[in-house]
Amino acid sequence: MLKKIIAAMAMTIILSSLFTTMGDKAEAAYYHTKAISVAKANIGVPYRWGGITTKGFDCSGLVKYSYGKAGKVLPRTAAEMYYKKGYRVKSLKAGDLMFFAPNKASRPSHVAIYIGGGKMIQSSSSKGVSIAYTSNSYWKPRFIGAKRF
């Protein structure tokens, strides 16, 4: 009888941890999907240095705003996001944050949200909130890494 009780408890613990892990992944997928939707809804909003509203966004302002609307609080700047949040990834998934710098030794000065299909959504000083290819000749050599959370 004791063996049956212990086996039942062990199975309960295993199943609950399995569903908790699946719940965490589903929750992360929700944040990513929602943040991408919010960012896409703001395509065309002009660039504004320090901007964090729909009147104008800078790059980190768009990311912070989009993830904030999805329920995730992020730091204010690209560098803070890079150094203080998430974990580094080599293979991009939609919702990952992509970081860029003038050179590999510099702190990140730009951040964008990877949306899949080799594309990212960003707020750039030349186009405001827009979609660009990650293989773009300007951005590709400035890419320094990606983070997921």
Buried (B, 14 or more C-beta within 10 A) or exposed (E): EEEEEEEEEEEEEEEEEEEEEEEEEEEBEBBBEBBBEBBBEBEEBEBBEEBBEEEBBBBBBBBBBBBBBBEBEBBBBBBBBBEEBBEEBEEBEBBBBBBBBEEEEEBBBBBBBBBEEEBBBBBBEEBBBBBBEBEBEEBEEBBBBBBBB
